[in-house]
């Protein structure tokens, strides 16, 4: 990431994305905010949000199991209304992080369509990646860890998501700090 791609404040905007924006991505948003906004707030983070690749739940609150998991872990002030990712997100955020490879594939398709309409110009467009590439366990092919959708499962899936969000958030912030120290941010 180059200096021109950060916000005017030198900070970055981060968007977390899953399928419906009621389980994984809102949990990622809430956990990441909780970590980044501790006193003092992280100096490299400007704005954090979440969205879904599909519009299934637009306007809905997070899944009650998401909010219950957040509450149990001391994040009890999170409010959110689900929304679908838009093309403008690729201009408003420096990082768009999907929860699984299918999310990332869909995001890359949207980004490529936008680049095509801009005659190949990628200037100022978000980096798209897998959130689990930061602090996640690598599979046998060296790919980052996916966050499985807990929607159809029980509470344990939400607990696992919470643990992953903590681990990935810390590693992502460390990566930003490293890029800043190396002058790449």
HUBELPE-V358985 format. One record per backbone hydrogen bond with DSSP energy under -0.5 kcal/mol. CO is the residue of the C=O (numbers start at 1). NH is the residue of the N-H. E is the energy in kcal/mol with one decimal. If there is no record, write none. Layout:
# HUBELPE-V358985
CO,NH,E + CO,NH,E
This chain:
# HUBELPE-V358985
2,5,-1.5 + 3,6,-1.2 + 7,10,-2.1 + 11,7,-2.8 + 12,46,-3.0 + 12,47,-0.8 + 13,94,-1.7 + 13,95,-1.8 + 14,49,-2.0 + 15,97,-3.0 + 16,51,-2.2 + 17,99,-1.6 + 18,53,-2.1 + 19,54,-2.6 + 22,63,-3.0 + 23,27,-1.4 + 24,28,-2.7 + 25,29,-2.6 + 26,30,-2.7 + 27,31,-2.8 + 28,32,-2.7 + 29,33,-2.6 + 30,34,-2.4 + 31,35,-2.2 + 32,36,-3.2 + 33,37,-2.8 + 35,38,-0.9 + 36,42,-4.1 + 38,40,-0.7 + 42,45,-1.2 + 44,12,-2.9 + 44,46,-0.5 + 47,14,-2.5 + 49,16,-2.1 + 51,18,-1.6 + 52,85,-3.1 + 55,58,-1.1 + 57,60,-3.0 + 60,82,-3.1 + 63,66,-1.2 + 63,67,-1.8 + 64,68,-2.4 + 65,69,-2.0 + 66,70,-2.4 + 67,71,-2.9 + 68,72,-2.4 + 69,73,-1.1 + 70,75,-2.8 + 71,74,-2.0 + 74,76,-0.8 + 82,59,-3.5 + 83,52,-2.3 + 86,89,-1.2 + 86,90,-0.5 + 87,90,-1.3 + 88,91,-1.3 + 88,92,-1.8 + 89,93,-1.9 + 90,126,-2.3 + 94,127,-3.0 + 95,15,-2.6 + 96,98,-0.6 + 96,129,-2.1 + 97,17,-2.6 + 98,131,-2.8 + 99,147,-3.0 + 100,104,-2.2 + 101,105,-2.6 + 102,106,-2.4 + 103,107,-2.5 + 104,108,-2.7 + 105,109,-1.9 + 106,110,-2.1 + 107,111,-2.6 + 108,112,-2.6 + 109,113,-2.2 + 110,114,-2.0 + 111,115,-2.6 + 112,116,-2.5 + 113,117,-2.0 + 114,118,-1.2 + 115,120,-2.7 + 115,121,-0.5 + 116,119,-1.7 + 118,121,-1.4 + 120,122,-0.6 + 122,125,-2.2 + 127,96,-2.7 + 129,98,-2.7 + 130,133,-2.2 + 131,134,-1.9 + 132,136,-0.7 + 132,145,-1.4 + 133,135,-0.8 + 139,142,-2.2 + 143,139,-2.3 + 146,148,-0.7 + 148,150,-0.5 + 150,153,-1.9 + 154,157,-1.0 + 154,158,-0.7 + 155,159,-2.1 + 156,160,-2.4 + 157,161,-2.0 + 158,162,-2.3 + 159,163,-2.1 + 160,164,-2.5 + 161,165,-2.9 + 162,166,-2.1 + 163,167,-2.2 + 164,168,-3.2 + 165,169,-2.3 + 166,170,-2.2 + 167,171,-2.0 + 168,172,-2.7 + 169,173,-2.4 + 170,174,-2.1 + 171,175,-2.1 + 172,176,-2.2 + 173,177,-2.4 + 174,178,-2.2 + 175,179,-2.6 + 176,180,-2.5 + 177,181,-2.5 + 178,182,-1.9 + 179,184,-2.9 + 179,185,-0.8 + 180,183,-1.3
